[in-house]
Amino acid sequence: MKWNRVSSVLAATTLLGTIAAGCSTSNNTATSSSVDKAASPGASNGPKEKFIFWDKGEYTQAYNDLMKQRVEEFGKANNVDTEYVVIAQNDLKTKLLASIEAKNPPDLIVANDPVAKQFVTSEQLVDTSDIITKINFTDGAKKFSVVADKYFMVPQSFQMGGAYLRKDLWEKHKLPVPKTWQELYEQAKIVNDPKNGIYAVGLPLGQSGGGDAEGFVRDVILAYGGAIVDKDNNITVNSKETLEAITFLAKFWQEGLTPPSSVTWDDNGNNNAYLAGTVGFVINSGSIYDQAKKDKPELEKNTLLIPKLAGPKGDFILGSGNVFAIFKNAKGTKWAKKFVTEFYDKDFYNKFVEVMGGKFQPVLKGSEEMAFWKDPNNKAAGWMKMINDVVGSSNYPGPEDDLGSKAKSMQLATRAVQRIVVEKMDPQKSLNQLEQELKQLYGKK
């Protein structure tokens, strides 16, 4: 039974007892207004209905401010009470599980696609194929929103990550911009200067539940020719290519090229280190660029935004981003569907992407023609071409299913590298353990 699955997860969640099971929280934003009831298909003479939306907190405050305003305007236009709740992204999954257990989930959420996909198999989400059909989404956006050829999510925005490089540090040593991981490693040994507070790179290896560390480790495994699973979910991780990749990655910590504290960094760790000027290279979405433009203009001038690095087998562009998900056992699913469908109004959506200053890339066809993306001063525009080269989502080449999402959220690949670095485990032994963990998760012998 799917509810039993949810319950078993909750039983292991020590925070459960402290989490409010209902949808009302102290940081709610509830709005209501008297409006033209003819504009609302759900209007009646009875008590006003309610639309409850849980959104993840974004690094850029402008995002949550704009979404709050959009929800309030939606409520007024449809004569419905609204509740817009901002939740830290690392807490979102736990709070959703609690609300489902209490049979009181929100109507709508925005989450990273791996988080939302975990609620597909437990049959918590509404089929959104009708919305996907109505909206002119790019093929890449559809690839990161599909699970087993079905749509239970709607893509909201790409969060394509590239790399940030301190131009002044590289120019000081007359080094070219690295194009491969091996080039970066060789150059990092020259740039590294921890005695003066500068580490060449800032690579995350924490197990916070965020996606930065696992995404970056998996990118390198793919670039070296390895894979977690194949297209049929056979466990293929234990290969000489994966062994080479995780052994190579561990060298950045073993040789002191990244801060020692980075073994525990959450998704904000590399942002903070780069903005503090203590590391010369990080991989991230556009959030650092956006923050540097506002608060660190000199750092922004000294920053190059470059594409992801390649490995011996090339580079693989994986699509990932934010998605809308609608909960079928909520009370306001019809309002959630209406809100999501209207969200893609062209004028609003283009403004929404522009406000994010390059942190989000658009999921709608035609948005790449906006003046914003053609502005030569917009450094993040260089990442736009990546959305057209997406080969799949985070579990590539495996299917985007519940197991793949769980494996990623459990950060099993991250743990494999961490064991080599922190526990000084032999790389092959750590890889063997990773293979066993995956077999256990996937029910393989």
C-alpha positions in Angstrom: 0.0 0.0 0.0 1.3 3.4 -0.9 0.2 5.0 2.4 2.2 2.3 4.2 5.2 3.5 2.3 4.7 7.0 3.4 4.1 5.9 7.0 7.3 3.9 7.0 9.4 6.9 5.9 7.7 9.0 8.5 8.5 6.5 11.2 12.2 7.0 10.5 11.8 10.8 10.6 12.8 12.0 14.0 11.5 15.5 13.3 8.0 14.2 12.8 6.8 14.9 16.2 7.8 18.5 16.0 6.3 19.3 12.7 3.0 20.9 12.4 0.8 18.5 10.5 -1.6 21.0 9.1 -0.9 23.5 6.3 -1.1 26.6 8.5 2.3 27.9 9.7 3.6 31.0 11.3 5.0 32.3 8.1 1.9 31.9 6.1 0.6 34.7 3.9 -3.1 34.5 3.7 -5.1 36.9 1.6 -8.7 37.4 0.6 -10.7 40.1 -1.1 -14.1 40.8 -2.6 -13.9 40.6 -6.4 -16.0 40.1 -9.4 -17.4 36.6 -8.8 -18.3 36.2 -12.5 -14.5 35.9 -13.1 -14.3 32.9 -10.9 -15.6 29.5 -12.2 -15.7 28.2 -8.6 -17.5 31.1 -7.1 -20.5 30.4 -5.0 -22.6 31.9 -2.2 -21.2 29.6 0.4 -17.9 30.0 2.4 -15.0 31.0 0.3 -12.7 28.3 -0.9 -9.0 28.3 -0.2 -5.9 27.8 -2.3 -2.8 26.6 -0.3 0.6 26.9 -2.0 3.9 25.7 -0.5 6.9 27.2 -2.2 10.6 26.5 -1.5 12.7 29.4 -0.3 15.0 30.6 -3.0 18.5 32.2 -2.5 17.1 35.2 -4.4 14.5 36.9 -2.3 12.9 38.6 -5.4 11.6 35.1 -6.4 9.5 34.6 -3.3 8.3 38.2 -3.3 7.1 37.9 -6.9 5.4 34.6 -6.3 3.7 35.9 -3.2 2.3 38.8 -5.3 1.2 36.5 -8.0 -0.7 34.3 -5.5 -2.4 37.3 -3.9 -3.5 38.6 -7.3 -4.8 35.1 -8.2 -6.9 35.0 -5.0 -8.4 38.4 -5.7 -9.2 37.6 -9.3 -10.9 34.3 -8.3 -12.5 35.3 -5.0 -10.6 32.6 -3.2 -8.6 32.8 0.0 -4.9 32.1 -0.5 -2.1 30.9 1.7 1.4 31.2 0.4 4.0 29.5 2.6 7.8 29.7 2.0 9.7 26.6 3.3 13.4 26.1 3.3 14.2 23.6 0.5 16.0 21.2 2.9 12.8 21.0 5.0 10.2 20.7 2.3 10.2 16.9 1.9 9.9 16.3 5.6 7.0 18.7 6.0 5.2 17.3 2.9 5.5 13.8 4.4 4.0 15.0 7.6 1.1 16.8 5.9 0.3 13.7 3.8 0.3 11.5 6.9 -2.2 14.0 8.4 -4.2 13.8 5.2 -3.9 17.6 4.8 -1.4 18.2 2.0 -1.1 21.6 0.3 -2.8 22.1 -3.0 0.4 23.0 -4.8 4.1 23.0 -4.3 7.2 24.2 -6.1 10.2 21.9 -5.6 13.4 20.7 -7.2 12.3 18.0 -9.6 14.1 15.1 -7.7 12.1 16.0 -4.6 8.7 16.1 -6.4 9.4 12.8 -8.3 9.5 11.0 -5.0 5.8 11.6 -4.6 4.8 10.1 -7.9 5.1 6.4 -7.0 3.2 6.9 -3.8 0.4 8.2 -6.0 0.1 11.6 -4.3 0.2 13.8 -7.4 -2.4 14.8 -10.0 -1.8 13.9 -13.6 -0.7 17.1 -15.3 -0.7 15.9 -18.9 -3.4 18.3 -19.9 -1.4 21.3 -18.8 1.7 20.0 -20.5 -0.3 19.7 -23.7 -1.6 23.3 -23.5 1.7 25.0 -22.9 4.5 25.3 -25.4 7.3 23.8 -23.4 10.8 23.1 -24.7 11.7 19.4 -25.2 14.5 19.8 -22.6 11.9 21.0 -20.0 9.7 18.0 -20.7 12.7 15.7 -20.2 13.2 16.7 -16.6 9.5 16.6 -15.8 8.5 13.2 -17.0 8.4 10.0 -15.0 8.0 6.6 -16.8 6.6 8.5 -19.8 3.9 10.2 -17.7 3.6 13.8 -16.5 2.8 14.4 -12.9 4.7 17.7 -12.7 4.9 20.9 -14.7 8.3 22.4 -15.4 8.6 25.9 -13.9 12.2 26.9 -14.7 15.6 25.4 -15.6 18.4 25.8 -13.1 21.3 25.0 -15.3 24.6 25.1 -13.5 27.8 26.2 -15.1 31.1 27.1 -13.5 32.4 30.3 -12.0 36.1 31.1 -12.4 38.1 34.0 -10.7 39.6 35.7 -13.8 42.2 37.6 -11.7 43.6 34.5 -10.0 43.9 32.6 -13.3 45.4 35.6 -15.1 48.0 36.1 -12.3 49.5 32.7 -13.4 48.8 33.2 -17.1 46.6 30.1 -17.2 44.0 29.4 -19.9 40.3 28.8 -19.0 40.0 25.1 -18.2 37.8 23.0 -20.5 38.3 19.6 -18.8 38.4 18.3 -15.2 42.0 17.2 -15.7 43.0 20.8 -16.8 41.3 22.2 -13.8 43.1 19.9 -11.4 46.5 20.7 -12.9 45.8 24.5 -12.8 44.4 24.3 -9.3 47.7 23.1 -8.0 49.2 26.3 -9.3 46.5 28.7 -8.1 46.0 27.2 -4.7 47.2 29.5 -1.9 45.6 28.5 1.4 48.3 30.3 3.5 46.8 33.6 2.1 43.2 32.4 2.4 42.6 31.3 -1.2 41.7 27.7 -2.2 41.8 27.0 -5.9 38.4 25.3 -6.0 35.3 25.1 -3.8 33.6 21.7 -4.3 30.8 20.5 -2.1 30.7 17.1 -0.5 28.1 17.5 2.3 25.1 15.3 2.8 22.6 18.1 3.5 19.9 16.6 1.3 20.4 19.4 -1.3 21.4 18.6 -4.9 24.7 20.4 -5.5 27.1 17.7 -4.2 25.3 14.7 -5.7 24.8 16.5 -9.0 28.4 17.4 -9.4 29.7 14.0 -8.5 27.3 12.3 -11.0 28.4 14.8 -13.7 32.0 13.8 -13.2 31.1 10.1 -13.2 29.3 10.5 -16.6 32.1 12.6 -18.0 34.5 9.7 -17.2 32.2 7.2 -18.9 30.6 5.7 -15.8 26.9 5.5 -14.9 24.9 4.7 -11.8 22.4 2.6 -13.7 21.7 1.8 -17.4 18.4 2.6 -19.2 16.8 -0.5 -17.8 17.8 0.2 -14.2 20.5 -2.4 -14.1 23.2 -1.4 -11.6 26.2 -0.5 -13.7 28.1 1.7 -11.2 31.0 -0.7 -10.4 33.1 0.0 -13.5 36.7 1.1 -14.1 35.3 4.4 -15.4 33.4 5.2 -12.2 36.4 4.0 -10.1 38.6 6.4 -12.1 36.2 9.3 -11.6 35.7 9.0 -7.8 39.5 8.4 -7.3 40.2 11.5 -9.3 37.6 13.6 -7.4 39.0 12.6 -4.0 42.3 14.2 -4.9 40.9 17.7 -4.6 40.4 17.1 -0.9 43.4 14.9 -0.3 45.7 17.5 -1.8 44.1 20.4 0.0 42.8 22.1 -3.2 39.3 22.8 -1.8 38.6 24.0 1.8 38.6 21.2 4.4 35.1 22.3 5.6 33.7 21.6 2.1 33.2 17.9 3.1 30.2 19.2 5.1 28.9 22.0 2.9 25.2 22.3 2.1 24.0 23.9 -1.1 24.9 27.3 0.2 28.5 26.4 1.0 30.0 27.1 -2.4 27.9 30.2 -2.8 29.2 31.6 0.4 32.8 30.7 -0.2 32.9 32.2 -3.6 31.2 35.4 -2.6 33.6 35.7 0.4 36.5 35.5 -2.1 38.1 32.4 -0.5 37.8 30.0 -3.5 38.6 30.5 -7.2 36.3 28.1 -8.9 32.8 26.7 -8.1 30.0 25.0 -9.9 26.6 26.6 -9.3 23.4 27.9 -10.9 23.0 31.7 -11.5 22.5 32.5 -7.8 26.1 33.5 -7.3 26.1 35.7 -10.3 22.9 37.4 -9.2 24.2 38.1 -5.7 27.7 39.3 -6.9 26.1 41.8 -9.3 24.2 43.3 -6.4 26.6 43.1 -3.5 30.1 42.3 -4.9 30.5 44.3 -8.1 34.3 44.0 -8.1 34.0 40.3 -7.7 31.5 40.1 -10.5 33.9 42.0 -12.8 36.6 39.4 -12.0 34.3 36.4 -12.7 34.0 34.3 -15.8 31.0 32.1 -16.3 32.1 29.0 -18.2 30.3 25.8 -19.3 30.6 22.6 -17.4 33.9 20.8 -17.7 34.3 17.7 -19.8 36.0 14.4 -18.9 37.7 11.7 -21.0 34.3 10.7 -22.5 33.0 14.3 -23.1 30.4 16.2 -21.3 26.7 15.4 -20.7 24.2 18.2 -20.1 21.6 17.1 -17.6 18.4 19.1 -17.2 17.2 20.0 -13.8 15.1 22.6 -12.3 12.0 23.7 -10.4 8.6 22.0 -11.0 5.0 22.5 -9.9 3.3 19.5 -8.4 -0.4 19.3 -7.4 -1.5 17.0 -4.6 -4.6 14.9 -5.5 -5.8 14.6 -1.9 -5.8 18.3 -1.3 -9.0 20.4 -1.2 -8.0 23.0 -3.7 -6.6 21.0 -6.6 -8.8 22.8 -9.1 -7.3 26.1 -8.0 -3.8 24.7 -8.2 -4.4 23.6 -11.8 -5.8 27.0 -12.7 -2.9 28.8 -11.1 -0.3 26.7 -12.9 -2.0 27.0 -16.3 -2.2 30.8 -16.0 1.4 31.1 -14.7 2.7 30.8 -18.2 1.2 34.0 -19.5 4.0 35.2 -21.8 4.4 38.7 -20.3 4.4 37.5 -16.7 6.6 34.5 -17.4 9.3 36.6 -19.2 9.2 39.1 -16.4 9.5 36.2 -13.9 12.7 34.8 -15.6 14.2 38.3 -16.0 13.7 39.1 -12.3 15.8 36.1 -11.4 18.7 37.8 -13.2 19.9 34.6 -15.0 19.5 32.2 -12.0 16.6 30.6 -13.8 16.4 29.7 -17.5 13.1 29.6 -19.3 11.1 26.4 -20.1 9.0 28.0 -22.8 9.8 27.9 -26.4 10.6 31.4 -27.8 11.8 32.9 -24.5 15.4 32.7 -25.6 14.6 35.6 -28.0 14.1 38.0 -25.1 16.4 41.0 -25.1 17.6 39.9 -21.6 19.3 36.8 -23.0 20.9 38.7 -25.9 22.4 41.4 -23.7 26.2 41.0 -23.9 26.4 42.2 -20.3 24.3 39.3 -19.1 27.1 36.8 -18.5 24.6 34.0 -17.7 23.2 34.2 -21.2 26.1 32.0 -22.2 24.5 29.1 -20.4 21.3 29.3 -22.5 22.6 27.1 -25.2 22.9 24.3 -22.6 19.1 23.9 -22.4 19.1 22.9 -26.0 21.6 20.2 -25.4 19.9 18.4 -22.5 20.3 14.6 -22.9 18.2 13.7 -19.9 17.5 14.4 -16.2 19.5 13.7 -13.1 19.3 9.9 -13.3 20.6 9.7 -16.9 20.9 7.2 -18.6 18.5 5.5 -16.2 14.8 6.1 -16.2 13.3 9.1 -14.2 11.5 7.1 -11.6 11.0 6.9 -7.9 14.1 4.8 -7.4 16.3 7.1 -9.3 15.0 10.1 -7.3 15.6 8.2 -4.0 19.1 7.3 -5.0 19.9 10.9 -5.7 18.3 12.3 -2.6 20.2 9.7 -0.5 23.4 11.1 -2.0 24.9 7.7 -2.4 27.5 8.8 -5.0 28.5 11.7 -2.7 29.0 9.3 0.2 31.2 7.1 -2.0 33.7 10.0 -2.5 33.3 11.1 1.1 34.3 7.7 2.4 37.6 7.9 0.4 38.3 11.5 1.7 37.1 11.3 5.3 37.5 7.6 6.2 40.5 7.1 3.9 38.8 4.1 2.5 40.3 2.3 -0.5 38.4 3.7 -3.6 37.5 0.2 -4.9 36.2 -0.8 -1.5 34.1 2.4 -1.4 32.8 1.7 -4.9 31.9 -1.9 -3.9 29.9 -0.4 -1.0 28.1 2.0 -3.3 27.2 -0.9 -5.6 25.7 -2.8 -2.7 23.8 0.2 -1.4 22.3 0.7 -4.9 21.4 -3.0 -5.2 19.6 -2.9 -1.9 17.7 0.2 -2.9 16.7 -1.2 -6.3 16.0 -4.7 -5.0 18.8 -6.3 -7.0 21.0 -9.3 -6.1 
